[in-house]
């Protein structure tokens, strides 16, 4: 019984020792925690890649390299960048990345994570400078900010993916004008807005003149067409009146002459009209005539 207990104590002690040795990177047992990935190297060459759990190795012959499998954060220092319209901006950014292929990562960065971060930072800086240089100041600050960050992320991801690294996101953290240049930038922006305002006003005035000219032309056409239609109607009315007068004259010339003379009297002689004419003038022939024929004696003789 005592031998059995002693054996159990030995086994437990051996197990605890192996676990402790594994925690310190010694012994044949390799423990990979959640969020880690490890490479087991045999004489410098990769033998296997471990996931979370327990693996075995040859002590003192095989080496173990541990890499973080979680998403990592890398913040870049602010740097001056010139936009497409010549404005200077101070921009800093951060990168969310992780190691997806430890073997490719080891080949690309023998020095480890520090070398990788330097490479990522340099590559992303170049991409930020190149992409922002294709956009104007207002696009970077407001209009196309999200599209610019997506373009930078896609470009950086493509350039670094062969090194066992995945870039999830590149974000512009701060966008500021360099110290001492705010006034000049605001002055240029104000001048640009005034130029655009003058341009818009000139275009508006030109359009207004064009609309007024077209309106006046249409009005003249409408008035001319109205006058033409009025003259046509007036001519048709005069022709109809002439036809009626001619028909009346042909039916009874004496009566026609009589009615026309009465109409002439009504239009010519008013209540306060004074005429100085010879009594035997032809104008008063129906006044002087009894029967309206013009050849009798004057009425009242």
Secondary structure, 3 states (H helix, E strand, C coil): CHHHHHHHHHHHHHHHHHHHHHHCCCCCEEEECCCEEEEEEECCEEEEEECCEEEECCCCCEEEEEEECCCEEEECCCEEEECCCCCEEEEEEEEEEEECCHHHHHHHCCCCHHHHHHHHHHHHHHHHHHHHCCCCHHHHHHHCHHHHHHHHHHHHHHHHHHHCEEEEEEEEEEEEECCCCHHHHHHHHHHHHHHHHHHHHHHHHHHHHHHHHHHHHHHHHHHHHHHHHHHHHHHHHHHHHHHHHHHHHHHCHHHHHHHHHHHHHHHHCCCCCCCCCCCCCHHHHHHHCCCCCCCCCCCCC
